[in-house]
């Protein structure tokens, strides 16, 4: 038994173009996915900033928080006392943001 397989000359070029097009489409899908992920991350950060802003503001306004020679542990303890319903992870974030806000305010003076 014998067989012959013959392909047209244009078929190889067609396959190469089809593969290139598939690569371009895959790159576009990945880029769109990355853009969506970045937008979602930014939205989460914005939501967290809005949620934490009132707590940070109240913490910065407390004279004990901005007292000289206050340690990070004391600031966390103060925040936990002022906001007993807030979890420890959020407290740490709030203290970090409040310290950064104080530093920024002092740097602008």
Secondary structure as UniProt FT lines:
FT   HELIX           9..61
FT   TURN            63..66
FT   TURN            68..69
FT   HELIX           72..82
FT   TURN            83..85
FT   HELIX           88..108
//
